[in-house]
């Protein structure tokens, strides 16, 4: 039996192969990097790494297929619900957890539930470690500094 995270990854790979949107490759790479950070943070925080990984793999799905970042978290939540419903790899509670976290992931200055915070943190780590010489955007700086302390890498 195939693992549900792998089921989702294979499905997303198929979807990405069928798109010619210019942003798709970049966003797919970003979502994979975020999924690694999400799984690591989930283990550290005592959360389910599979749920965290699925959130991360879907968090920017709207942008990946449209190039549109306007309200992409809410749109992505709806698209994630359709994908997960089609694949039938999560139960109702997991569906709500995943879709809620995706919907809230852009609101980095607000505090939400633990999975919403996890995806925000994984997203910030991905942006920072893409190239540490790039300046971190202001709305992410406090979150990044708290993460560095949490992970024991504060400078």
N, C-alpha and C positions, 0 to 999 in steps of 0.2 A: 504494500500500500504506500502510495506516495505521500510524503509529508505535505501538510497544507500550505506551508510557506513556499515550498517548491512548486506546488500546484499554482499558487498565485504568481510566482516568478515566471514560470513557463507561459502562463496566460498573458502576462504583461509583455514578455518578449514577443509573443505573437502579435499583440496589439501594436507594439512599437515597430515591428517589421512592416506593418501595413500603413504606416504614416510617413509622410514626406515633409512634415513640419520641420523647419530649420532648428527649432529649439529642442526637439525631441531627444536627440542624442545627449545633449548637455544635461537636460533634466533627468533623463534615465540614469546617467552616471551619478548625478547628485542624489537621487533617491536611493541608489545602492549604497553610497557612502553613508548617507543618513541612517540607513537600515543597520549598518555595522555599529555606528555609535549608539543607536537606539537599543540594540540587543545588549551591548555592554552596559549601558546605563540601567536597563531593566534588571539585569542580574545583580548589579550593585545595589539597587533599590528594592530588591525583593519582588519585582513585578514579573509578569510573564513575557519572556523574550520573544515568543512567537507573536503575541498580540502587538508588542512594540515594533517588531519587524514588519508586520503587515501594515501598521499605521504608517511607518516610514516609507514603505514601498508605494503607498498610495497618496501620500500627503500632497504632492504637487501634480497629481494626475491631470487635473484640468489644464494647467499651464503646459504640460507636456504635449497635449493634443491640440491646443488652441493658440499657444503663445501668449495668451491673455493672463495677466497677473491681477487684474481688477477683480476683487472679491473671489479670488481663486480658491481660498480655503473652503468657503461655503459651497461653491460649485463642485469642488473636488470631493467634498463629503457626499454629495448626491451621486456623483459618478462612482465613488467607492462602494456605496450601497448597492448600486446596480451590478457592479462587478462581483462583489462578494455574494450577492443574492444568486447570481447566475452560477457561480462556482460551488455554492452551498458548503463552504468550508468553515463557517463560524455559526455559533448559535445566536439567538436573539440578543442576549446580554453582551456578547462579544461584538456583535454588529453595532450596537449602540455605543459601546466604549470606543471602538475604532472610528466610527463616523463622527462622534462628538469631538474626539481629539483632533481629527483632521480639520473640522470646522473651526476650532479654536487656535490652531497652530500659528496663525499670523499675529495674534494678539499677544505679543511678547512682553508687554508691560503689565499685563493683567495676570492674576494667578487663578488657575482653574484646577481641575482634578489632576491626579497623579500621572495619568497617561498623556493628558494634554501638556502638562509641564515637561514630561519626558520628550515628546516630539519637538517641542520648542527648543529644548536644550540640545538635542541631537542635531537639529537644523542649524543652530548657532555654531556648534562645534564643527560641523561640516563647512560652513562658510569661513570660519576662522582658519581651519587647517588646510583649506584649499590653497592658501598662500598667506602665511603669517605676516608677511611684510605689507599686505593690504590693510588699510585702516578698517577697523570694525565699525559698522554703522552705530550711531549713538544709541538707538533704541535697544541694541543688543549688548552694549558694553557692560552694564551691571550684571546681566545674566551670565556673560562670559566670565567675568571675574569671580562670581559665585561658583561657577562650574570648576574653574581652576582650583579654587580652594577645596571644593568637594573631592576632586580627583587628586589632590596633593601635588599640583603642578604650579601653584602660585609662585610668582617670581619675586 
